[in-house]
Amino acid sequence: MEAAAAFAAVPKPTPALSFAPLPSSRALLRLSDRGPRRGRPLLALQPRSQQSQPGDASHHDVVVVGAGIVGLAIARHLLLHTPLSVAVADAAVPCSGATGAGVAAGAVLTVSGEGIARGSGQGYIWMSHRTPGSDTWELAVRSKQLWEELAAEVDSLGGGGAWERLGWMRTGSLLIGRTSEELATLEERTKALSQAGIQAEFLSTTSLHALEPALSVGKDGGAMFLPQDCQIDAFQAVSLIEKTNNSYFPKGRYVEFYNDPAMSLIRSEVTGAVEGVQTSQNILYGRKAIVIASGAWTRSLLRNFLKPASTLDIPVKPRKVHGKFLGFTVF
């Protein structure tokens, strides 16, 4: 999942921050190199009087920087469940970053974290790489629940249901092991997940071959199988979410600013509170909050926004894997 940070519009010298959890280093996230937004001009956070004025100023309750699936889903939730108005800004267009570069169906995750992937555009909603009791466990459970609720909602509308409109499939997931040490780890993980209420099954070599005849793990191999894990098509999911969001445009509650990179945050000269975002073409004020939902680039973006005074450091950054895919490094 993507990293996100929110600035509450309160009169404090230092903006309040809350963070969405960072992706696990073992998550099956192999992001194509289409995503990085290179060459983005970034300025330090400055008082309003010190910044250039690129265009018209507009006022909204919440401003979201980032139009990936996280940023757009945040906007959707606010539009559906609150009376707030929302503006979304992005350096490019939806699905141009990590959201549009997920791995495809048929991937298998090994105990060592290596994946075998084919194609692009898929998003996995998997619990196999999550650890019960960890910092991100409760949010991972809640995230899966929200996706399942969305799929059920779409199914209830007919017209092809979640499969047609979200690419939603309950495919299950396999975490495989080839050595006795890896199998021992899998058995422990299967037990821990089962005790936490997740349907998990340890598969011997024979059972695994019966389930996946074409998968070779050697004579001593095995796997953990989670039949309730799912996947979605990122492009279809974003299209559905955007359609919902844009239905609020005629009501004056939603607006998008694409191909308009965020340049800096705007502070109040009186209170020091974060009041808005200056993009390359506009000034977007957020009366209630500014949300930074730029995924793996949140760390570098905020570093540029807040330097040199801030010591804030989000422990996530993009990294290349084998020169072909882009992944996350989590410290």
C-alpha positions as CSV (number, residue, x, y, z in Angstrom):
1,M,0.0,0.0,0.0
2,E,1.0,3.5,-0.4
3,A,2.4,5.8,2.3
4,A,0.4,8.9,3.1
5,A,0.6,11.8,5.5
6,A,-2.0,14.3,6.5
7,F,-1.5,17.9,7.7
8,A,-4.3,19.1,9.9
9,A,-5.2,22.8,9.4
10,V,-4.8,23.8,13.1
11,P,-3.0,26.8,14.5
12,K,0.3,25.2,15.5
13,P,3.8,26.2,14.5
14,T,4.5,22.6,13.4
15,P,1.8,20.8,11.4
16,A,0.2,17.7,12.9
17,L,1.0,14.6,10.9
18,S,-0.7,11.2,10.8
19,F,0.6,8.3,8.7
20,A,-0.8,5.4,6.8
21,P,1.3,2.3,7.4
22,L,4.2,1.6,5.1
23,P,4.4,-1.5,2.9
24,S,6.0,-4.6,4.2
25,S,9.4,-5.4,2.8
26,R,8.0,-8.8,1.8
27,A,4.8,-7.5,0.2
28,L,4.3,-8.7,-3.4
29,L,4.7,-5.2,-4.8
30,R,6.8,-5.0,-8.0
31,L,6.1,-1.7,-9.6
32,S,7.0,-1.0,-13.2
33,D,9.4,1.8,-13.9
34,R,6.6,3.7,-15.6
35,G,5.7,5.2,-12.2
36,P,8.5,7.5,-10.9
37,R,7.8,11.2,-11.4
38,R,11.3,12.3,-12.4
39,G,12.4,15.9,-12.6
40,R,9.6,17.3,-10.4
41,P,10.5,20.8,-9.3
42,L,10.2,21.0,-5.5
43,L,10.5,24.0,-3.2
44,A,10.9,24.2,0.6
45,L,7.9,25.1,2.6
46,Q,7.8,28.9,2.9
47,P,5.6,31.7,4.3
48,R,3.0,32.8,1.7
49,S,4.7,36.1,1.0
50,Q,7.9,34.4,-0.1
51,Q,6.4,32.2,-2.8
52,S,5.6,33.0,-6.4
53,Q,2.0,33.1,-7.3
54,P,1.5,30.7,-10.3
55,G,-2.2,30.9,-10.8
56,D,-5.7,31.2,-9.3
57,A,-6.3,30.4,-5.7
58,S,-9.1,28.1,-4.7
59,H,-10.5,27.0,-1.3
60,H,-11.5,23.5,-0.3
61,D,-12.0,21.6,2.9
62,V,-9.4,19.0,2.1
63,V,-6.6,19.0,-0.5
64,V,-5.1,15.6,-1.5
65,V,-1.8,15.5,-3.3
66,G,-1.6,12.3,-5.3
67,A,-4.1,10.7,-7.6
68,G,-3.1,7.1,-7.1
69,I,-5.5,4.6,-5.7
70,V,-4.8,5.8,-2.1
71,G,-5.4,9.5,-2.8
72,L,-8.5,8.9,-4.9
73,A,-9.9,6.4,-2.3
74,I,-9.4,9.0,0.5
75,A,-11.3,11.6,-1.6
76,R,-14.1,9.0,-2.3
77,H,-14.4,8.2,1.4
78,L,-14.7,11.9,2.4
79,L,-17.2,12.6,-0.4
80,L,-19.4,9.7,0.6
81,H,-19.3,10.0,4.4
82,T,-18.8,13.7,5.1
83,P,-20.1,17.0,3.8
84,L,-16.5,18.1,3.0
85,S,-15.3,19.4,-0.3
86,V,-12.2,17.8,-1.8
87,A,-9.5,18.8,-4.4
88,V,-7.1,16.2,-5.8
89,A,-3.8,17.3,-7.4
90,D,-1.2,15.2,-9.2
91,A,2.0,15.7,-11.2
92,A,0.6,13.5,-13.9
93,V,-2.7,11.6,-14.2
94,P,-4.3,8.7,-12.3
95,C,-2.6,5.4,-12.6
96,S,0.7,7.0,-13.8
97,G,2.6,5.9,-10.7
98,A,2.6,2.8,-8.5
99,T,-1.1,2.2,-8.9
100,G,-0.8,1.5,-12.6
101,A,2.3,-0.6,-12.3
102,G,1.3,-3.5,-10.1
103,V,2.1,-7.1,-10.9
104,A,-0.2,-9.4,-12.7
105,A,-2.2,-12.5,-11.9
106,G,-0.3,-15.7,-11.5
107,A,2.4,-14.4,-9.2
108,V,3.8,-16.5,-6.4
109,L,5.6,-15.2,-3.4
110,T,8.4,-17.2,-1.8
111,V,9.4,-17.1,1.9
112,S,12.5,-15.1,0.9
113,G,10.2,-12.5,-0.7
114,E,11.0,-13.2,-4.3
115,G,8.1,-13.0,-6.7
116,I,7.4,-14.5,-10.1
117,A,5.2,-12.0,-12.0
118,R,3.7,-11.7,-15.4
119,G,2.0,-8.6,-16.9
120,S,1.0,-5.4,-15.1
121,G,-1.9,-3.5,-13.6
122,Q,-3.0,-5.9,-10.9
123,G,-3.2,-5.2,-7.2
124,Y,-3.1,-7.9,-4.6
125,I,-5.1,-7.8,-1.4
126,W,-3.2,-10.4,0.4
127,M,-2.7,-11.3,4.1
128,S,0.0,-13.9,3.5
129,H,2.8,-11.4,4.1
130,R,1.2,-9.8,7.1
131,T,2.2,-10.5,10.7
132,P,-0.4,-10.7,13.4
133,G,0.3,-8.2,16.1
134,S,2.6,-6.0,14.0
135,D,2.2,-2.3,13.6
136,T,0.4,-2.6,10.3
137,W,-1.7,-5.7,11.1
138,E,-5.0,-4.0,12.2
139,L,-4.9,-1.6,9.2
140,A,-4.2,-4.5,6.8
141,V,-7.2,-6.3,8.1
142,R,-9.3,-3.2,7.9
143,S,-8.1,-2.5,4.4
144,K,-9.0,-5.9,3.1
145,Q,-12.4,-5.5,4.8
146,L,-13.0,-2.2,3.0
147,W,-12.1,-3.7,-0.4
148,E,-14.5,-6.6,0.2
149,E,-17.2,-4.2,1.2
150,L,-16.6,-2.2,-2.0
151,A,-16.8,-5.4,-4.1
152,A,-20.0,-6.5,-2.4
153,E,-21.5,-3.0,-3.1
154,V,-20.5,-3.2,-6.7
155,D,-21.9,-6.7,-7.0
156,S,-25.3,-5.5,-5.6
157,L,-25.5,-2.9,-8.5
158,G,-25.5,-5.7,-11.2
159,G,-24.2,-5.0,-14.6
160,G,-21.3,-7.5,-14.5
161,G,-20.6,-6.9,-10.8
162,A,-17.2,-6.5,-9.2
163,W,-15.5,-8.8,-11.7
164,E,-16.4,-6.6,-14.6
165,R,-16.0,-3.2,-12.9
166,L,-13.1,-3.9,-10.5
167,G,-11.4,-6.9,-11.9
168,W,-12.2,-8.4,-8.5
169,M,-11.2,-12.1,-8.1
170,R,-10.9,-14.2,-4.9
171,T,-7.8,-16.1,-6.3
172,G,-6.2,-17.0,-3.0
173,S,-2.4,-16.8,-2.5
174,L,0.5,-19.2,-2.1
175,L,3.6,-18.6,-0.1
176,I,6.0,-21.3,-1.0
177,G,9.1,-22.9,0.6
178,R,11.7,-25.2,-0.8
179,T,13.9,-26.0,2.3
180,S,13.2,-27.5,5.7
181,E,13.9,-24.1,7.3
182,E,11.4,-22.4,5.0
183,L,8.8,-25.0,5.6
184,A,9.2,-24.6,9.4
185,T,8.7,-20.8,8.9
186,L,5.6,-21.5,6.8
187,E,4.1,-23.8,9.4
188,E,4.6,-21.2,12.1
189,R,3.1,-18.4,10.0
190,T,0.1,-20.6,9.1
191,K,-0.6,-21.2,12.8
192,A,-0.2,-17.5,13.7
193,L,-2.6,-16.4,10.9
194,S,-5.1,-19.1,11.8
195,Q,-5.1,-18.0,15.4
196,A,-5.7,-14.4,14.2
197,G,-8.8,-15.5,12.4
198,I,-7.4,-15.7,8.9
199,Q,-8.2,-18.9,6.9
200,A,-4.7,-20.4,6.2
201,E,-3.7,-23.9,5.3
202,F,-0.2,-25.5,5.2
203,L,0.3,-27.7,2.1
204,S,2.7,-30.6,1.8
205,T,4.4,-31.3,-1.5
206,T,1.6,-33.7,-2.4
207,S,-1.2,-31.3,-1.5
208,L,0.5,-28.5,-3.3
209,H,1.0,-30.5,-6.5
210,A,-2.7,-31.4,-6.4
211,L,-3.6,-27.7,-6.2
212,E,-1.0,-26.4,-8.6
213,P,0.3,-29.3,-10.8
214,A,2.6,-27.0,-12.8
215,L,4.3,-25.5,-9.8
216,S,7.6,-27.2,-9.0
217,V,9.1,-26.7,-5.5
218,G,11.2,-29.9,-5.3
219,K,10.6,-33.0,-3.4
220,D,10.9,-31.3,0.0
221,G,8.9,-28.2,-0.9
222,G,5.5,-27.0,0.4
223,A,3.4,-23.9,0.7
224,M,1.0,-21.9,2.8
225,F,-2.4,-21.3,1.1
226,L,-4.8,-18.4,1.9
227,P,-8.0,-19.1,-0.1
228,Q,-9.6,-15.8,0.9
229,D,-6.9,-13.5,-0.6
230,C,-8.0,-11.4,-3.5
231,Q,-6.8,-9.2,-6.4
232,I,-8.2,-6.3,-8.3
233,D,-7.4,-4.6,-11.6
234,A,-5.9,-1.2,-10.6
235,F,-7.1,0.6,-13.8
236,Q,-10.7,-0.6,-13.4
237,A,-10.7,0.2,-9.7
238,V,-9.4,3.7,-10.2
239,S,-11.9,4.3,-13.0
240,L,-14.8,3.3,-10.7
241,I,-13.5,5.4,-7.9
242,E,-13.0,8.4,-10.2
243,K,-16.5,8.0,-11.6
244,T,-17.9,8.2,-8.0
245,N,-15.7,11.2,-7.2
246,N,-16.6,13.1,-10.3
247,S,-20.3,12.7,-9.6
248,Y,-19.7,15.3,-6.8
249,F,-18.3,17.9,-9.2
250,P,-21.7,19.4,-10.2
251,K,-22.4,19.8,-6.5
252,G,-19.3,21.9,-6.0
253,R,-17.6,19.4,-3.7
254,Y,-14.9,17.8,-6.0
255,V,-12.3,19.1,-8.4
256,E,-9.2,17.6,-10.0
257,F,-5.9,19.3,-10.9
258,Y,-3.9,16.8,-13.1
259,N,-0.5,17.4,-14.8
260,D,0.0,20.0,-12.1
261,P,2.8,19.0,-9.7
262,A,2.9,20.2,-6.1
263,M,5.7,22.7,-5.6
264,S,5.5,23.6,-1.9
265,L,3.3,23.8,1.1
266,I,1.9,27.2,2.3
267,R,2.2,28.2,5.9
268,S,0.3,30.9,7.7
269,E,2.6,33.8,8.5
270,V,0.7,34.3,11.8
271,T,0.3,30.8,13.2
272,G,2.7,28.8,11.2
273,A,0.0,26.2,10.4
274,V,0.0,24.6,7.0
275,E,-2.8,26.2,5.0
276,G,-2.5,25.0,1.5
277,V,-0.5,23.6,-1.5
278,Q,1.2,25.6,-4.2
279,T,1.2,23.7,-7.5
280,S,2.8,24.7,-10.7
281,Q,-0.4,26.3,-11.9
282,N,-2.6,26.9,-8.9
283,I,-2.8,27.6,-5.1
284,L,-5.1,25.1,-3.3
285,Y,-6.1,26.0,0.2
286,G,-7.4,23.3,2.6
287,R,-9.5,24.6,5.4
288,K,-9.5,21.3,7.3
289,A,-6.5,19.3,6.1
290,I,-3.8,18.7,3.5
291,V,-3.2,15.1,2.7
292,I,0.1,13.9,1.0
293,A,-0.7,10.6,-0.7
294,S,2.2,10.3,-3.1
295,G,3.2,6.7,-2.3
296,A,6.8,5.7,-2.4
297,W,7.7,9.3,-3.2
298,T,6.1,10.7,0.0
299,R,9.4,10.7,1.8
300,S,11.3,12.7,-0.8
301,L,8.3,15.0,-1.4
302,L,8.0,15.9,2.3
303,R,11.7,16.3,2.7
304,N,11.6,19.0,0.0
305,F,8.5,20.6,1.4
306,L,9.7,20.8,5.0
307,K,13.5,21.3,4.8
308,P,15.7,22.6,6.2
309,A,14.2,22.9,9.7
310,S,12.2,19.7,10.0
311,T,13.7,16.4,11.2
312,L,10.7,14.5,9.9
313,D,11.7,11.4,7.9
314,I,9.3,8.8,6.5
315,P,11.1,5.4,6.2
316,V,10.1,4.5,2.7
317,K,11.6,5.2,-0.7
318,P,11.4,3.8,-4.3
319,R,14.0,1.4,-5.4
320,K,14.7,-0.5,-8.6
321,V,14.8,-4.3,-8.7
322,H,16.7,-6.1,-11.4
323,G,16.5,-3.0,-13.6
324,K,13.0,-3.8,-14.7
325,F,10.7,-3.4,-11.7
326,L,10.3,-0.8,-9.0
327,G,9.8,-1.8,-5.4
328,F,9.8,-0.3,-1.9
329,T,12.7,-0.2,0.5
330,V,11.4,0.0,4.1
331,F,13.9,0.7,6.8
